Amino acid sequence: MMPRREFLKQSAVAGSSLLIGTNNTWAGANNRVRVGVVGIHGMGQNHIKEYSRLADVEVAALCDVDENLFEEVIAKQFTPANLRRPKTYTDIRKLLEDKDIDAISVVTPNHLQSLAAIR
């Protein structure tokens, strides 16, 4: 039986090797994380703007129940910066089915966040 302190020490060493490793397989073959932003009104646009500033992140999809927002947000956030046009979804379930999306950022009202997390 291994003493508790020895177990914790070995666990810390093993965990840190994961963090320091140079193998970025989580980022995909092209080393970019493709993000979908759910909720693009108000704070959602801040998420789009900040993710777009990161070198290894691409906002690849937008999801909102109000499809009338898509063109305005794309014209404001993507076109001036010469960013690739994102896919658009009005149903989060369809966004979650998209295998090209690596992560989602949920920027919905509080009462809707739990539904996104459950899905």
FENCOR-V60319 format. One record per residue. N is the residue number from 1. RES is the residue in one letter. PHI is phi as a letter, one per 40 degrees, with the letter a starting at -180 (NA if undefined). PSI is psi as a letter, one per 20 degrees, with the letter a starting at -180 (999 if undefined). NEAR is the number of other C-alpha atoms within 12 Angstrom. Layout:
BEGIN
((N/RES/PHI/PSI/NEAR) (N/RES/PHI/PSI/NEAR))
END
This chain:
BEGIN
((1/M/NA/p/6) (2/M/c/p/10) (3/P/c/q/9) (4/R/d/g/10) (5/R/c/h/11) (6/E/c/g/12) (7/F/c/g/13) (8/L/c/g/13) (9/K/c/g/14) (10/Q/c/h/15) (11/S/c/g/15) (12/A/c/g/14) (13/V/c/g/14) (14/A/c/g/14) (15/G/c/g/13) (16/S/c/h/12) (17/S/c/h/13) (18/L/c/h/15) (19/L/c/h/13) (20/I/c/i/11) (21/G/d/q/12) (22/T/c/j/11) (23/N/c/o/13) (24/N/c/l/16) (25/T/c/h/14) (26/W/c/h/18) (27/A/c/i/20) (28/G/g/r/18) (29/A/c/h/14) (30/N/b/j/14) (31/N/f/k/17) (32/R/b/p/24) (33/V/c/p/27) (34/R/c/o/35) (35/V/b/q/34) (36/G/b/p/40) (37/V/b/p/43) (38/V/b/o/43) (39/G/g/n/37) (40/I/b/j/38) (41/H/c/q/27) (42/G/g/d/17) (43/M/c/h/18) (44/G/d/h/29) (45/Q/c/h/33) (46/N/c/h/21) (47/H/c/g/30) (48/I/d/g/39) (49/K/c/g/25) (50/E/c/g/20) (51/Y/c/h/29) (52/S/c/h/29) (53/R/c/i/17) (54/L/c/p/16) (55/A/c/h/13) (56/D/b/k/20) (57/V/b/p/28) (58/E/b/p/35) (59/V/c/o/42) (60/A/b/i/34) (61/A/a/q/43) (62/L/b/q/46) (63/C/b/p/40) (64/D/a/q/35) (65/V/c/h/20) (66/D/c/n/19) (67/E/c/i/20) (68/N/c/i/16) (69/L/c/h/24) (70/F/d/g/30) (71/E/c/g/20) (72/E/c/g/17) (73/V/c/g/32) (74/I/c/g/30) (75/A/c/h/18) (76/K/c/g/20) (77/Q/b/h/30) (78/F/b/g/28) (79/T/c/g/15) (80/P/c/h/14) (81/A/c/j/15) (82/N/f/k/13) (83/L/c/q/22) (84/R/c/p/18) (85/R/c/p/22) (86/P/c/q/30) (87/K/c/q/28) (88/T/b/q/30) (89/Y/b/q/28) (90/T/b/i/23) (91/D/b/o/21) (92/I/c/h/30) (93/R/c/h/19) (94/K/c/h/22) (95/L/c/g/32) (96/L/c/h/28) (97/E/c/i/16) (98/D/c/o/23) (99/K/c/i/16) (100/D/c/i/25) (101/I/c/p/27) (102/D/c/h/27) (103/A/a/q/29) (104/I/b/q/37) (105/S/b/o/34) (106/V/c/o/34) (107/V/b/l/28) (108/T/b/r/27) (109/P/d/q/18) (110/N/d/g/12) (111/H/c/i/11) (112/L/b/i/18) (113/Q/c/h/18) (114/S/c/h/13) (115/L/c/g/15) (116/A/c/g/25) (117/A/c/h/19) (118/I/c/g/11) (119/R/c/999/16))
END
